[in-house]
Amino acid sequence: MTAAGHPVDAAGGHGIADVADAGAFLARLVRLDRGALVRLRPAGAPGRTALWARLPWGVLVVRTVAGAAPGDVTVGAGDLLAALTEGRGELPARRDAQWRWPLPPAASRRVETLPGGELRRIAEAAAGTLRAASTHGVAGRAVGQRALRDALLDHVPVVVTPDDPPGEPVEVTQRLVQGLVRMGFLGAPGGGSGDTDAADVQVRTAGRWVGLVGPYGATWSQTATDLAVRPSGGHPFG
C-alpha cells in the first residue's frame, strides 16, 4: 500500500489504458521540460487515472485518462512516454521522493465561466509581446528575456468576482492561461464542428488555489505560499 492508502499494482504495471491520450499529454510536457515528473493517482471515477505534473513556470497541470492507476506514484514523464510509445506495460522506476509540491484539494467551486477563444487570444498576445520585446526591447531599451518572461507570466489578464456568495476578486494569471493553452487543454484551434475555441473554461477555487478547467485538462496555482509540511510516505507534500 502507498501512504495515501491506494494499493500498488502487484504486477508493477502503469495501468494506463488510453495510450494515445496519455501519450499526447506526456509529449507536450516533455517538450516543455525534458526532466519533468508525472504523478499518477486514482481519479474520482473507477478506472480513471489523474496525471499530474508541474510546468517550468510553477503551475500544476492535470489530465485524466482511462486506466486504473497503480496507486499514488511518481515517475519520469519521459520514461513513461517511452514505455507507452514502445507498448510496454510496466511502470518505470519510481521517483516518489522527488515530487515536492502540494496538490489542490479535491473539492472546488466554480466562480466564473470564460470563453476558451478569449483565453487563447490572451496567451497568443503575451507570446507576441515577448517576441517583440526580445527583438526590439521595451521603450528602446534592451530587457533580459527571463525578466521579461517572468513579468509577463505574473501579469493578471483576467479578474473575476464570485457572485454567489459575494467574495474577494479571483486573479487569473498569465501562468495559468499559458499552462492551459500550451498543454493543449483547449484543443486545436480551427473552424467547423471540431472548433474548441467556443468551449467554456471554468475558473474554480479551492482554498488558496485557483484553477482553469478546460475541456481537456486543468491548470492550478496557489494564490499565496502558506504551506505546512506534512510528510506522507513517498509524497511528502500531499
C-alpha positions in Angstrom: 0.0 0.0 0.0 1.1 3.6 -0.6 1.0 6.1 2.3 -2.1 7.6 0.6 -3.9 4.3 1.1 -4.0 3.2 -2.5 -2.8 -0.3 -3.4 0.1 -0.6 -5.7 -0.4 -2.9 -8.7 1.4 -6.1 -7.8 2.3 -6.7 -11.4 4.1 -3.4 -11.5 2.2 -2.0 -14.4 1.3 1.6 -15.1 -2.3 0.7 -15.7 -2.9 3.3 -18.5 -5.5 2.1 -21.0 -5.7 5.1 -23.3 -2.2 5.2 -24.5 -2.8 7.9 -27.2 -4.5 10.2 -24.7 -1.8 9.9 -22.1 0.9 10.0 -24.7 -0.2 13.3 -26.0 -0.2 14.8 -22.5 3.3 13.5 -21.8 4.7 14.5 -25.2 3.7 18.2 -24.6 5.0 18.0 -21.0 8.4 16.7 -22.1 8.7 19.3 -24.8 8.3 22.0 -22.1 10.6 20.2 -19.6 12.7 17.1 -20.6 13.2 16.3 -16.9 9.6 16.6 -15.9 8.0 14.3 -13.4 4.5 12.9 -13.7 2.4 11.7 -10.7 -0.2 9.0 -11.3 -3.2 8.9 -8.9 -6.6 7.3 -8.9 -9.1 9.8 -10.2 -12.6 10.2 -8.8 -14.3 7.7 -11.1 -13.3 4.0 -11.2 -10.9 3.0 -14.0 -9.6 6.6 -14.4 -6.1 7.9 -13.7 -5.2 11.5 -13.0 -1.8 12.5 -14.4 -0.3 15.5 -12.5 2.8 17.4 -13.5 4.4 20.8 -12.7 5.4 23.1 -15.5 8.6 25.1 -15.5 6.8 28.3 -14.7 5.3 26.9 -11.5 1.8 25.8 -12.2 0.4 22.3 -11.8 -1.4 20.6 -14.7 -3.7 17.6 -14.7 -5.2 15.4 -17.3 -7.5 12.4 -16.5 -7.2 9.3 -18.8 -8.6 5.9 -19.0 -6.9 3.2 -16.9 -6.5 2.1 -13.3 -3.7 3.9 -11.6 -1.1 1.7 -9.8 -1.7 3.6 -6.6 -0.2 7.0 -6.0 3.2 7.0 -7.7 5.6 9.4 -9.4 7.8 8.6 -12.4 9.8 10.4 -15.0 7.5 11.8 -17.7 10.0 10.9 -20.5 10.3 7.3 -19.1 6.6 6.8 -19.0 6.2 8.3 -22.5 8.9 5.8 -23.8 7.1 2.9 -22.2 3.7 3.9 -23.8 5.3 4.5 -27.2 7.0 1.1 -27.1 3.9 -0.7 -26.0 5.4 -1.7 -22.6 3.0 -2.1 -19.7 5.5 -1.9 -16.8 5.8 1.1 -14.6 9.1 3.0 -14.9 11.4 3.4 -11.9 9.5 5.2 -9.2 10.7 8.7 -8.2 8.2 9.4 -5.4 10.7 11.3 -3.2 11.4 13.8 -6.0 7.8 15.1 -6.0 7.9 18.2 -3.7 4.7 20.1 -4.5 1.3 20.1 -2.8 -1.9 19.3 -4.8 -5.1 21.3 -4.7 -8.0 19.9 -2.6 -10.3 17.5 -4.5 -13.4 19.8 -3.8 -13.5 23.1 -5.6 -16.2 25.6 -6.6 -16.9 27.4 -9.9 -16.7 31.2 -9.7 -16.9 32.0 -13.4 -17.1 30.6 -16.9 -14.9 32.1 -19.6 -14.8 31.5 -23.4 -11.9 29.4 -24.5 -11.3 31.5 -27.5 -10.6 34.6 -25.4 -8.1 32.8 -23.3 -6.3 31.6 -26.4 -6.1 35.2 -27.6 -4.7 36.3 -24.3 -2.0 33.6 -24.5 -1.1 34.5 -28.1 -0.9 38.2 -27.3 1.5 37.6 -24.5 3.7 35.4 -26.7 3.7 38.1 -29.3 4.7 40.7 -26.8 7.6 38.5 -25.6 8.8 38.0 -29.2 8.6 41.8 -30.0 10.3 42.9 -26.8 13.1 40.3 -27.2 13.8 41.7 -30.7 13.3 45.4 -30.2 13.4 45.9 -26.4 11.0 47.9 -24.3 10.8 51.7 -25.0 14.0 51.3 -26.9 15.8 49.6 -24.0 17.1 46.0 -24.0 15.4 43.8 -21.4 16.6 40.4 -20.2 14.4 37.7 -21.7 14.0 35.9 -18.5 12.9 39.0 -16.6 10.5 39.9 -19.3 9.1 36.4 -19.4 8.6 36.4 -15.7 6.9 39.8 -15.7 4.5 38.6 -18.5 3.7 35.4 -16.6 2.9 37.3 -13.4 0.6 39.6 -15.3 -3.1 39.2 -14.4 -5.2 39.4 -17.6 -8.4 38.3 -16.0 -10.1 39.1 -12.7 -13.4 37.6 -11.7 -15.5 38.3 -8.6 -17.7 35.5 -7.2 -21.4 36.3 -7.2 -22.8 33.6 -5.0 -21.8 34.2 -2.3 -20.1 37.6 -3.0 -16.4 37.2 -2.3 -12.9 38.6 -3.0 -11.8 39.0 -6.6 -10.1 36.0 -8.1 -7.0 36.7 -10.2 -6.2 34.5 -13.2 -2.5 34.9 -14.0 -0.9 34.5 -17.4 0.9 31.5 -15.9 -2.4 29.7 -15.6 -3.5 30.7 -19.1 -0.2 29.7 -20.7 -0.4 26.3 -19.0 -3.9 25.7 -20.3 -3.0 26.7 -23.9 0.4 25.1 -24.2 -0.7 21.8 -22.7 -3.4 21.6 -25.4 -6.3 21.7 -22.8 -8.3 23.9 -25.2 -7.9 21.5 -28.1 -6.7 22.5 -31.5 -7.8 25.9 -32.9 -9.8 26.0 -36.1 -13.3 26.2 -37.6 -16.1 23.8 -38.1 -17.7 21.3 -35.8 -14.3 20.4 -34.3 -13.6 24.0 -33.2 -13.0 24.0 -29.5 -12.4 27.8 -29.2 -16.0 28.1 -28.3 -15.6 25.7 -25.4 -16.1 27.1 -22.0 -13.4 27.2 -19.4 -14.3 27.2 -15.7 -12.5 29.4 -13.2 -12.5 27.4 -10.0 -11.2 27.9 -6.5 -10.2 25.5 -3.7 -9.0 27.2 -0.6 -5.9 29.2 -1.7 -5.8 27.5 -5.1 -7.1 29.0 -8.4 -7.7 26.7 -11.4 -8.7 26.9 -15.0 -10.6 23.8 -16.0 -10.8 23.3 -19.8 -12.3 20.6 -22.0 -9.1 18.5 -22.0 -7.4 19.3 -18.6 -6.8 21.8 -15.9 -4.1 24.1 -14.6 -3.8 25.1 -10.9 -1.7 27.5 -8.8 -1.7 28.8 -5.3 -2.5 32.4 -4.6 -0.2 32.5 -1.6 2.5 30.4 0.0 1.2 29.2 3.3 2.2 25.5 3.4 2.6 23.2 6.3 4.9 20.2 5.7 3.1 17.0 6.5 5.2 14.0 5.5 3.2 11.3 3.9 5.4 8.4 2.8 6.9 8.9 -0.6 4.9 12.1 -1.3 5.8 14.4 1.5 3.6 17.3 0.4 0.2 15.7 -0.3 
